[in-house]
Amino acid sequence: MADINLVPQQIKQEQKKASVVRSTTVISIVLLLIIAGVAGFMFYRGYKLESEISMEQAEIEALRGKINKLSKIEVVARNLDMKYKTLQDILGDRLYYSVLMQEVDKRLPRSVGIDTLGVGKESTINVSGTGTDYLSISEFVNNLADKEFTDASAGLEGLFTDVSLKSVNLDSQTSEARFFIVITVDPNVLMLRTMQ
């Protein structure tokens, strides 16, 4: 027996078209769902990466803040170290100012006044001041240079190894003599004196 199909050709074509539309629609929906899934995954992954980046940046900023605080501490520590070394040098080399000042004062005549007294290089001190006349300044210089000065403290007779009068001028208004003296000090004598 022969199979007879009584469905008109036009209906068959429409059925084919409907079948193709259905299958392409199903394929399109499946592809759309796959694309939507991939896009959703990419969106989630991008969001997660952004949040991780922001967390890392916050951590970097926190570490930068700690580094900045540490750099301030380092600067303070360096300054403190420099101050400590300077103070150590001053105290190590210039321990005996008071003994030195007392000895200069003992040798100072009443007619001489000291304006400035400062420490120079290589164990020297610079003294400037005024005297009533040239003789008073000469007496002061001789007292400083005298190795057997009677009023000197015990052990400090040879404290001043060299006394050099650098300048002396008579002030025309006050009739006083202004002077500048450089005195060389023996630091060993000071050390021995203070160790006693």
Buried (B, 14 or more C-beta within 10 A) or exposed (E): EEEEEEEEEEEEEEEEEEEEEEEEEEEEEEEEEEEEEEEEEEEEEEEEEEEEEEEEEEEEEEEEEEEEEEEEEEEEEEEEEEEEEEEEEEEEEEBBEEBBEEBBEBBBBEBBEBEEBEBEEEBBBBBBBBBBBEEBBBBBBEBBBBEEBEEBEEBBBBBBBEBEBEEBEEEEEEEBBBBBBBBBBBBEBBEEBEEE
